[in-house]
């Protein structure tokens, strides 16, 4: 996966990876005209090289039992966040 991120980057896509350890909440991340979401595996998330290949890592804030999402739910939340208008 890490090697395959070269193609979207050459096409001027920003590669954004959701990662629970990231500093930036996804709702506060900069918006880019062309975004590629990079999703990891269930339970394990993004591997080290894949994380390092992303242009930006973001976290999806959660509370209690919703502090960890499976990959399909994380994808849905991330897609909504990167395509919606930024909050003011």
Buried (B, 14 or more C-beta within 10 A) or exposed (E): BBEEBEEBBEEEBBBBBBBBEBEBEBBEBEEBEEBBBBBBEEEEBBEEEBBEBBBBBBBBEBEEEEEEBEBEEBBEBBEEBBEEEEEE
